[in-house]
Amino acid sequence: MNIIAEHLTYVYNAGSPFAAKALDDVSLTIEEGEFFGIIGHTGSGKSTFVKHLNGLVRLPSSLKHYKKPKAKKGKPAPIEPSLKVGDYDLANRKTDFYGLRKRVGMVFQYPEAQLFAETVFDDVAFGLKNFEKGMKEEEIEKAVRAAIEIVGLDYAAVKDVSPFDLSGGQKRRAAIAGVIVTRPEILILDEPAAGLDPLGKREIMDLLHRLHGDWCRTVVIVSHDMDEIAENCTRVAVFSEGKLVCALPPKELFLKAEELYALGLDIPLTAKLCLALKERGIDIDCDFTVDGFVRAVLDRKGEAQ
Amino acid sequence: MKDVSFGQYYPVSSFVHRVDPRLKIVFLIAYIVAIFLATNFYGLAACAFVLILTVAFSRVPVLKVLRAVRGVLILILFTAVLNIFFYRGESEPLLQWKIFAVYREGLIFTAFLVCRLVLLVTLSSMLTYTTTPVSLCDGLESLLTPLKWIRFPVHALALIMSLALRMIPILSDELDRIKNAQMARGADFSSGNPFKRVKALIPILIPLLISAFRRADELGEAMEARCYMGDKKRTKFKKLHFTWRDLIVFLLLAGLVTGVVLLRIYLGGVV
């Protein structure tokens, strides 16, 4: 499923003194199979954007009582925002949003806050029981076991344990299992590694790579950690004040250090090293992954000798 | 605070907004007393005049003010209907059907009652439109201070109120987040029978409660870490002061109450 957004605009509390524009004319295409990154400082609209993708935030035209804005005299008619996720047209009120949510999984920031059931098994099975009404017990068990195992938890050890008795990193993984258990085609994660220790972070990123491909065709992550983005993403979108600044592969994006700094964003350590080397007259051309950087440096060393 | 705007507060700056909250609370109480002291339409007209002044100097849109009446419309209609049919007048009834009878006095009295209720509801909502919950709370604490003499924990009560107010937007944000997360997992809160719907709330309420307790714990620790001791000689960051505005409002209020009492004495009742 491709994600195609055109002229997406969203205003919170439209028409009241609290009105705030969260998205402003965003046009962006995310293709099937990508490991897509979204960066931007707090309040840049990235969360509102991803909430659109499974219909938690709806386009005005998909709501009841929607009135088409009238064209003002002398001005062209306002452009209708549109958003398509695969075959689902999210601008249409008749779209099956329930079906959409099954195919677009969403892991919110600190997903462990959504745990509620008495056992890990029940919590992971929650989404499955909602979406696949009438599924047989054995099938549920099979799916839950697979989800718990792929996130790296021991099925036999945790299935009957209360989710509140798990450690922080385990809770997060259990919560992710509760989302991916329905095998969504697109998986969206809002800062999946926030607040974890370095080991926990590494485990989550490894998990996402395990999921990407067979389990979920497309993975979209929102992150503040540029190293994480540079290391993992095929393409990155930069948001600022509700607008899309650019969408580029990390290799091209992190060459624009000045612009990113101006937007209040950072660049990965590898890009900083490249800049520092450049100041000393050594030009390194790499894709800003740690591996790529090391290889490029070693190549240069080989040339110099 | 995204799609929820808490309470009714209408955030503009105006004369009425800047009046001391204590005076506003006293004003509301005295106004209610005046409404019930008024026994004829002249008295209510005086009250209505004060209300119009209040709305005019508050910069709150009139439509928004009227919306407050809409909220209690059913109550007002219910009272009106009961009064029309059950008021027993002394003259001949205008209409009669079995035990129900409509009298002329009944109609007048009902109109009087409806005016009273509308005035009461409208001015009460003006208080919440023009005063933030926090300053309402401050005002209330200050007004309740005399109760300290009988060892009533005024300060603790005020602290509880302001903490509760402070937590509402936080918890409502949290609620939003948890609701979204469960909806993304296919939870459905809007269909099925009432029993099913209540059951559907469990996946929201449990995480919300857990987070509320966690926050309460953290807040308690943070207050202890800053050596919070309760009422022991604490001073206020924002002191309430009476200004010329408050003097004008106070004079208006005194005028209103006196006027209503005089009208009552000299013009008598409505029926």
Interface residues (C-beta under 8 A of the other chain):
Chain A: Y12 N13 S16 P17 F18 A20 K51 N54 L56 Y98 R101 K102 G105 M106 F108 Q109 P111 A113 Q114 L115 F116 A117 F126 G127 N130 F131 F164 G178 V179 T182
Chain B: M1 K2 D3 S5 Y10 P11 V12 E174 R177 I178 N180 A181 Q182 M183 A184 R185 G186 A187 D188 I202 P203 I204 I206 P207 I210 S211
